[in-house]
Amino acid sequence: MDPGKAEPRLHHIRAFVAAATHGSIRSAARELGMSQPAMTRAIRELETLMGAALLVRGASGVTMTDSGRAFERHARMIVSELARARDSVDQVSGRAHGHVAIGVSATVARTILPAAVARFQKEYPQVSMHLQEGQLSALVERLRSGALDFTISTVDTGTLDHDLRIQHLFDKPFVVVMRHDHPLAETTDPDMLRQARWVLPTPRSGYYAGLYRWLDEKHIINAQSHLECDAFTTSLNLIAQSDMVGVFAQGMVAHHGMAGLIELSLETPLPPARFYLVRHNERPLTPAAERLAQLCEYESRTG
């Protein structure tokens, strides 16, 4: 924008974020307690100030233009940062209200997280929480936008973006998992696994990116021998009901109560995984989010 032009105000940005989230002027107006004409006016004023159309209105609702998508990430960050600033002031002032949102991998969700959350809720009973499960690659944009305070997952440090900061928490062995009566259930030789069909998460980053490289170097896996699935429970069910095999953190089968599955003890173990707490470099955590991060770190040392 030109220096002489007026800048958007917060109500403009809130209106845009709500409309982009709901895809509907009516729903956005309801969320913000505004009339539909007031919501429409706020968005039109924003588009005038930005010098570009941000939303396209149609019979089925609103969609973002290319300019709208470019503006969206910044708008969401502004809204989330203001909410985080208010939470910080409340918590420092002794009013332990606010909201904490984190993303974790399936392994973290089933190991250190329950105890950390239980302790956190005792200390901050008035703070609401949002937990999202997934790999870092699926969570990183929400971390950047401010929708998540931090994540705990494996990280491919060689491709880590400069805007993210990591703190090592713990290491975990990973193992091959299959049905107890699988034709390869007695094998200890990794080369025998070339016969298997695999179900593995998408190798975009983190542990599975390195695992794919390891399996490929040993000629154990190829494009035709595996199915990609990012859902933990779906993968386990596929393995339990077919001859497919997968790779999970050691002990995860027992945590999930899948008695019909076994973990192979291979002569050459799989590479271990390193788990990190990941946060944005330039975004301070609220006191409550910082405390939850500390509790996760504590559980990673004692769990």
Buried (B, 14 or more C-beta within 10 A) or exposed (E): EEEEEEEBEEBBBBBBBBBBEBBBBEBBBBBBEBEEEBBBBBBBBBBEBBEBBBBEEEEEBBEBBEBBEEBBEEBBBBBBBBBBEBBBEBBEEEEBBBBBBBBBBBBBBBBBBEBBBEBBEEEBEEBEBEEBBBBBBBBBEBBBBBBBBBBBBBBBEEEBEEEBBBBEBBEBEBBBBBBEEBEBEEBEEBEBBBEBBBBBBBBBBBBBBBBBEBBEEEEBBEEEBBEEBBBBEEBBBBBBEBBBBBBBBBBBBEBBEBEEBBBBEBEEBBEEBBBBBBBBEEBEBBBBBBBBBBBBBBBBEEE
